[in-house]
Amino acid sequence: MVGSTVVPGHDRSAQERGGSATIAVLGLLTITAYGGWYYGFGVLLEPIHREQGWSPAALGAVFGGAILVNGVGAAFGGRLLDRAGPRRTFLVAMLIGAGGLVAAAMQHNVVVFGLCYAVGGGSIGALGFYHVTLAAAARAMPSRGAQAIARLTMIGAFSSLTFLPLTAWLVQTTSWRVTLTIDAATVGVSFLLAAMVVPDHRGPTRSPGRGRDVLAQAWRGHSFRRLLLATLLSGAAVDIMLAFQVPIMRAAGLPLAVAAAVAGLRGVAQLLGRVPLGRVLRRVSTRRALAFAHLGAAASALLLLGSGALPIAICFGLVAGASTGASSTLQGIYTAELVETEHLGLLLGVQQAFYGIAGAAGPIVAGALLTATGSWTTTLVLTTAAFVTAALVLRPQAGLARVDTI
């Protein structure tokens, strides 16, 4: 679980001030890392298809490839943070991640574009998503790790609110290539700033065998195994819903600017799920709260079916935002309850790897189903079922009331 340390009064004040600055910079990084390629792709999908003639199935495969790189690289990203520290981690991300997106913006062949986008976007995710930034935040405020996680995810809630409307405006004003280049530059600057500001804390040096021991011990924990299974299911569902929310609303009849605004509303509505978590967790367990968040996400996927009507689209934005906002924070807190802070970077990375590998299949399947049926209905029904199953996986089991801590 998240450890606590006793710090003298004046040292604690300095630590908290430094921790607050660190969380602010990590929050900015979170906004750009998620917004620059993950949220923004749904806005760019239609303009890319229209200009290049690349099919939805091919573009779904491109995004799925990026999610796969993100997932496979996530455990490496968490381990790199533990062993090399945030500075080297963020500099590597700046060079490979932002550089890959810039290279993708220059391509005219779908295969080369897909390779560049997968490497660039996937590297940004592997080295800059929550499994890295949450661990860095918890180490910056070791006596208040759960609060640091909650504060960081509240700042991160502004990612889609910022990037979706901005990306829609840029692509309508310029082109998808210029838009992707600007997004990539913004991500690169954010990684550079984080490398300069975030304290270069590192975990204890471990041999490769020690890392395997940590994973083996974590796998023996029943609660951790169930969390990973729920992560697989919700990862596929979330990546479908968030990657294609704008095209789905466009297909339902909303103009691009309105669909992007609703998707941005979904982003800021994450605060509706995150702000009350302190009170919620005083009444129910983190595991139970996470299960309810998955059920809320299932309801929002059904609302997306009727998103051609603006009131329903707004309801989707609010419900999906609150549900996904709560679940991302709760997953971090629940993992921190199950493992020691010393292992948090590695095991959050493993969790993100499960999330990403499952999520890679989601956009590929969604694109293939759209190409085959011409409708999003089947995809959204499957998305709803995945969220419901993830909630059921987290339900309490007889004889397992106690949380098994690693």
C-alpha positions in Angstrom: 0.0 0.0 0.0 1.1 3.6 -0.3 3.7 4.2 2.4 3.9 7.1 4.8 7.0 8.7 6.3 7.4 11.1 9.2 8.8 14.5 8.0 9.8 17.4 10.3 7.5 20.4 10.0 9.6 22.8 8.0 10.9 20.1 5.7 7.4 18.9 5.1 6.3 22.4 4.0 9.1 22.6 1.5 8.4 19.0 0.4 4.7 19.9 -0.1 5.5 23.0 -2.1 7.9 21.1 -4.3 5.3 18.3 -4.6 2.6 20.8 -5.7 4.8 22.2 -8.4 5.7 18.7 -9.5 2.1 17.6 -9.7 1.2 20.8 -11.7 3.9 20.0 -14.3 2.9 16.3 -14.4 -0.7 17.4 -14.8 0.3 19.5 -17.8 2.2 16.5 -19.2 -0.9 14.3 -18.7 -3.1 16.8 -20.6 -0.8 16.9 -23.6 0.3 13.2 -23.6 -3.4 12.0 -23.7 -4.6 14.8 -25.9 -1.8 15.0 -28.4 -2.4 11.6 -30.0 -5.0 9.6 -28.1 -8.0 11.9 -27.9 -6.9 13.9 -31.0 -7.0 10.9 -33.3 -10.8 10.7 -33.3 -11.0 14.2 -34.6 -8.3 13.6 -37.3 -9.8 10.3 -38.5 -12.4 11.8 -40.8 -10.2 14.4 -42.4 -7.4 11.8 -42.9 -9.9 9.4 -44.5 -11.4 12.2 -46.7 -8.0 13.5 -47.9 -6.0 10.3 -48.2 -8.8 7.8 -49.0 -7.5 5.4 -46.3 -10.4 3.1 -45.0 -11.8 3.3 -41.5 -10.5 -0.3 -41.0 -7.0 0.8 -41.9 -7.1 3.8 -39.7 -8.6 1.7 -36.9 -5.6 -0.6 -37.3 -3.2 2.4 -37.1 -4.7 3.5 -33.8 -4.8 -0.1 -32.5 -1.1 -0.4 -33.4 -0.4 2.7 -31.3 -2.4 1.3 -28.4 -0.5 -2.0 -28.7 2.9 -0.2 -28.6 1.7 1.7 -25.6 0.6 -1.5 -23.9 3.7 -3.6 -24.6 5.9 -0.6 -23.7 4.0 0.3 -20.5 5.8 -2.2 -18.3 9.1 -1.0 -19.7 8.1 2.6 -19.1 7.3 1.9 -15.4 10.5 0.0 -15.0 12.5 2.7 -16.7 11.0 5.2 -14.3 11.9 3.1 -11.3 15.5 2.5 -12.4 16.5 5.5 -14.5 14.3 8.2 -13.0 11.8 10.7 -14.5 14.4 12.8 -16.3 15.8 10.1 -18.6 12.3 8.7 -19.0 10.8 12.0 -20.2 13.7 12.8 -22.5 13.4 9.5 -24.2 9.7 10.1 -24.6 10.3 13.5 -26.1 12.7 12.2 -28.8 10.9 9.0 -29.8 7.2 10.0 -29.0 7.0 13.5 -30.4 9.5 12.7 -33.1 7.4 9.8 -34.3 4.2 11.9 -34.6 6.1 14.6 -36.6 7.3 11.9 -38.9 3.8 10.5 -39.3 2.5 13.9 -40.3 4.9 13.8 -43.3 3.8 10.4 -44.7 1.6 9.7 -47.7 1.7 5.9 -47.5 -0.7 4.4 -45.0 1.7 1.6 -43.9 4.5 4.1 -43.2 2.1 6.5 -41.6 0.8 3.7 -39.4 4.3 2.6 -38.3 5.3 6.2 -37.4 2.1 6.9 -35.6 2.2 3.7 -33.7 5.8 4.2 -32.5 5.2 7.9 -31.8 1.8 7.7 -30.1 2.6 4.4 -28.4 5.8 5.7 -26.9 4.1 8.8 -25.6 1.6 6.5 -23.9 4.2 4.1 -22.6 6.4 6.8 -21.1 3.8 9.5 -20.2 0.5 8.0 -19.3 -0.8 7.6 -15.8 1.2 4.5 -14.9 4.3 6.7 -15.1 2.9 10.1 -13.9 1.0 8.6 -11.0 4.1 6.8 -9.7 6.2 10.0 -10.1 3.5 12.0 -8.2 3.2 9.5 -5.4 7.0 9.7 -4.9 7.0 13.5 -4.9 4.6 13.4 -2.0 5.4 10.2 -0.2 3.4 11.0 3.0 0.3 11.8 0.9 0.4 9.5 -2.0 -3.3 8.9 -2.5 -3.9 12.7 -2.4 -1.2 13.2 -5.0 -2.8 10.7 -7.3 -6.2 12.3 -6.9 -4.9 15.8 -7.6 -3.0 14.7 -10.7 -6.0 13.0 -12.2 -8.1 16.1 -11.6 -5.7 18.2 -13.6 -5.5 15.5 -16.3 -9.3 15.7 -16.7 -8.8 18.8 -18.8 -7.0 16.9 -21.5 -9.9 16.2 -23.8 -11.5 19.6 -23.0 -8.4 21.3 -24.2 -7.3 19.1 -27.1 -10.5 18.0 -28.7 -11.9 21.5 -29.5 -8.3 22.8 -30.3 -7.7 19.9 -32.7 -11.1 20.4 -34.4 -10.4 24.1 -34.8 -6.9 23.5 -36.1 -7.9 20.8 -38.6 -10.7 23.0 -40.0 -8.3 26.0 -40.2 -5.2 24.3 -41.6 -4.9 20.6 -42.4 -4.5 17.3 -40.5 -0.8 17.3 -41.2 -0.2 20.7 -39.7 -2.5 19.9 -36.8 -0.7 16.7 -36.0 2.7 18.5 -36.1 1.5 21.2 -33.7 0.1 18.5 -31.3 3.4 16.7 -31.5 5.4 19.8 -30.7 3.2 20.6 -27.7 3.7 17.1 -26.3 7.5 17.4 -26.8 7.7 20.7 -24.9 5.7 19.2 -22.1 8.0 16.2 -21.8 11.0 18.6 -21.8 9.5 20.7 -19.0 8.7 17.7 -16.9 12.3 16.4 -17.3 13.5 19.8 -16.0 11.1 20.1 -13.0 10.1 16.7 -11.7 12.5 15.4 -9.0 14.7 12.7 -10.4 13.6 10.1 -7.8 14.5 6.5 -8.5 13.5 3.2 -7.0 16.1 0.8 -5.6 18.2 -0.9 -8.2 16.9 -4.4 -8.9 18.3 -7.3 -10.9 16.0 -8.6 -13.7 15.3 -11.6 -11.5 14.1 -9.2 -8.7 11.6 -7.7 -11.2 10.3 -11.1 -12.0 10.0 -11.9 -8.3 7.9 -8.8 -7.8 5.6 -9.8 -10.7 5.3 -13.3 -9.5 4.4 -12.2 -6.0 1.8 -9.7 -7.4 0.3 -12.4 -9.5 -0.3 -14.6 -6.5 -2.6 -11.9 -5.1 -6.2 -12.8 -6.0 -7.3 -9.2 -5.9 -4.5 -8.1 -8.2 -5.4 -10.9 -10.7 -9.0 -9.9 -10.8 -8.0 -6.2 -11.2 -5.9 -7.2 -14.3 -8.8 -9.1 -15.8 -11.2 -6.1 -15.3 -8.5 -3.9 -16.8 -8.4 -6.1 -19.9 -12.1 -5.8 -20.4 -12.4 -2.1 -19.6 -9.3 -1.3 -21.7 -10.8 -2.6 -24.9 -14.2 -0.9 -24.1 -12.7 2.5 -23.2 -10.4 2.7 -26.2 -13.3 2.0 -28.6 -15.5 4.6 -26.9 -13.0 7.4 -26.5 -11.2 6.9 -29.9 -14.4 6.8 -31.9 -16.7 9.1 -29.9 -16.4 11.9 -32.4 -16.9 9.8 -35.5 -19.9 8.0 -33.8 -21.5 11.4 -33.0 -20.8 12.6 -36.5 -22.4 9.5 -38.0 -25.4 10.1 -35.8 -25.8 13.6 -37.2 -23.9 16.1 -35.1 -21.5 18.6 -36.9 -17.8 18.1 -36.2 -17.4 21.2 -34.0 -20.4 20.1 -31.9 -19.2 16.5 -31.6 -15.8 17.7 -30.6 -17.3 20.1 -28.0 -19.4 17.2 -26.5 -16.3 15.0 -26.4 -14.5 17.9 -24.6 -17.4 18.1 -22.2 -16.8 14.4 -21.5 -13.2 15.3 -20.6 -14.0 18.0 -18.1 -16.9 15.9 -16.7 -14.3 13.6 -15.4 -14.1 16.0 -12.5 -17.7 15.0 -11.6 -16.3 11.5 -10.9 -13.0 12.6 -9.3 -13.9 15.5 -6.9 -16.3 13.5 -4.7 -14.1 10.4 -4.4 -12.8 11.4 -1.0 -16.3 11.2 0.4 -17.2 8.2 -1.7 -14.2 6.2 -0.4 -15.1 6.9 3.2 -18.3 5.0 2.6 -17.4 2.2 0.2 -14.3 0.3 -0.7 -12.1 1.3 -3.7 -12.9 -2.0 -5.4 -16.7 -1.4 -5.1 -16.4 2.2 -6.3 -14.4 1.0 -9.3 -17.1 -1.6 -10.2 -19.8 1.1 -10.1 -17.7 3.3 -12.3 -17.6 0.5 -14.9 -21.4 0.2 -14.8 -21.7 3.9 -15.4 -19.4 3.6 -18.4 -21.6 0.9 -19.7 -24.6 3.1 -19.5 -22.8 5.9 -21.3 -21.9 3.6 -24.3 -25.7 3.0 -24.7 -26.3 6.7 -24.6 -23.8 7.1 -27.5 -26.2 5.2 -29.7 -28.6 8.1 -29.5 -26.1 10.9 -29.7 -27.5 12.4 -32.8 -29.9 14.2 -30.5 -27.9 16.9 -28.7 -29.5 16.4 -25.2 -28.6 12.7 -25.3 -25.1 13.5 -26.6 -24.7 15.9 -23.6 -25.9 13.2 -21.2 -23.3 10.9 -22.8 -20.6 13.4 -22.2 -21.6 13.8 -18.5 -22.1 10.2 -17.7 -19.0 8.9 -19.6 -16.9 11.7 -18.2 -17.9 11.0 -14.6 -17.5 7.2 -15.0 -14.2 7.1 -16.8 -12.8 9.9 -14.7 -13.6 8.0 -11.5 -12.3 4.7 -12.9 -8.9 6.0 -13.9 -8.3 7.5 -10.5 -9.7 4.5 -8.7 -7.5 2.1 -10.6 -4.5 4.0 -9.5 -5.6 4.2 -5.9 -6.7 0.5 -5.8 -3.3 -0.6 -7.3 -1.5 1.6 -4.6 -3.6 -0.2 -2.0 -2.5 -3.6 -3.2 1.2 -3.0 -3.7 4.1 -1.2 -2.0 5.1 2.2 -3.3 8.6 0.8 -4.1 7.0 -1.5 -6.8 4.3 1.0 -7.9 6.0 2.1 -11.2 6.6 -1.5 -12.4 3.1 -2.9 -11.4 1.2 0.1 -12.7 3.2 -0.4 -15.9 2.1 -4.0 -16.0 -1.5 -3.0 -15.5 -1.2 -0.4 -18.3 0.3 -3.2 -20.5 -2.8 -5.3 -20.0 -5.0 -2.3 -20.6 -3.1 -1.4 -23.8 -2.9 -4.8 -25.2 -6.6 -5.3 -24.8 -7.3 -1.8 -26.0 -5.3 -2.4 -29.2 -7.9 -4.9 -30.3 -10.8 -2.5 -29.6 -10.2 0.0 -32.4 -9.2 -2.7 -34.9 -12.4 -4.6 -34.2 -14.5 -1.4 -34.3 -13.0 -0.3 -37.6 -13.6 -3.8 -39.1 -17.2 -3.9 -37.9 -17.9 -0.5 -39.3 -16.5 -1.5 -42.7 -18.5 -4.7 -42.7 -21.8 -3.4 -41.4 -21.8 0.4 -42.0 -23.1 0.9 -38.5 -21.7 1.5 -35.0 -24.5 -0.4 -33.2 -22.8 -3.8 -32.9 -19.6 -2.2 -31.7 -21.4 -0.2 -29.0 -23.4 -3.2 -27.7 -20.1 -5.2 -27.4 -18.5 -2.2 -25.6 -21.4 -2.1 -23.1 -21.1 -5.8 -22.4 -17.3 -5.5 -21.8 -17.9 -2.7 -19.2 -20.6 -4.8 -17.4 -18.4 -7.8 -17.3 -15.5 -5.8 -15.9 -17.8 -4.6 -13.1 -18.8 -8.2 -12.3 -15.2 -9.4 -12.2 -14.6 -6.9 -9.3 -17.6 -8.1 -7.2 -16.7 -9.5 -3.8 -16.2 -13.2 -3.5 -17.0 -15.4 -0.5 -14.0 -15.9 1.8 -12.1 -13.0 0.1 -13.2 -10.0 2.2 -9.7 -9.1 3.2 -7.5 -7.3 0.6 -4.4 -9.3 -0.1 -1.6 -6.8 -0.1 1.7 -7.3 -1.9 
